[in-house]
Amino acid sequence: MLSKRVKENEVKKTQRHDKDTGSPEAQVALLTRQIEELSAHLRKHKKDFHSRRGLLQMVANRRKHLKYLQKKDEKAYAALIKKLGLKG
């Protein structure tokens, strides 16, 4: 689980305006950070299947957000992929 400060920092990196928390860019940034932390947890705890299911749900959710962003704004999608270091 991400702390409030970590969430704020992740959103600030990708937000469209000062009070933006719901844009696809901000959501993908938060999901990416959560996925990274949960992946590290699962490397240590290989048999934690409940968390693995949550990880798969987060990955699917991030994929949906990215697909939406790619359809709506190709330039923003490309910039976000580059900024977060994802494969696109």
Secondary structure, DSSP 8 states (H G I E B T S, - for coil): ---HHHHHHHHHHH-SSTT--SSHHHHHHHHHHHHHHHHHHHHH-TT-HHHHHHHHHHHHHHHHHHHHHHHH-HHHHHHHHHHHT---
